């Protein structure tokens, strides 16, 4: 997710450049160590599975391509809004992840194990020519997945609780592909209970003022982490906002004498194209009010420039 990177996720890169793995590991090793990031997500576990499958098969097959294409869709937040979330692998795996009440190191291992188990099922089904985007029957009759599908369905009510305590806003944001601005609906949510908040919010045509869903989302986790994002389908981006947050963070840290080596991630890579912003890994000293003020200042400046 760096500026010089390709517009790909880890899983799609495995399939796109299989020779990097096959040339690196030519002989079958007695032991193989795979390193991933903390709290491995769908892309991470699918990349691990595809790398292992590649070493086994020595080639990329159609089923592996299907998994990679789906993982890329997940990581770029472009899963179609018209599908049933409770029947798509991403949401099912998220539901399984939230059931882990373990210390982080153990949770990391469980995430990988659970993810590889799901990938094995997806690979088997894709090899039979079955759809893996949203196919409830392939999960039915398997207890762990039945429970996960119900957990996804129940999560919609968590979203409604989050919505009730959230702040609805409207913002001018830069257009993604051309100059100009566009007004979008947004939500500011404190400590969301829903693990699929982003997906429910973007699909919520009933509660969003414009009737098009909430295209902007700011989630605050315990006042220590903030994640901002926009729906790729909205045709807007957050370019410039991350820089403003970094400036405000640096100024406050200098005033308080609290230096930091970390910066807000601005989404400045071809894959995200400024659609996401994440607070520094070692935490931010900005408050929710300060982050919100910065967002509105950014929006007002855009409106002023456009008028």
Order of alpha helices (4+ residues) and beta strands (2+ residues): alpha-alpha-alpha-alpha-alpha-alpha-alpha-beta-beta-alpha-beta-beta-beta-alpha-beta-alpha
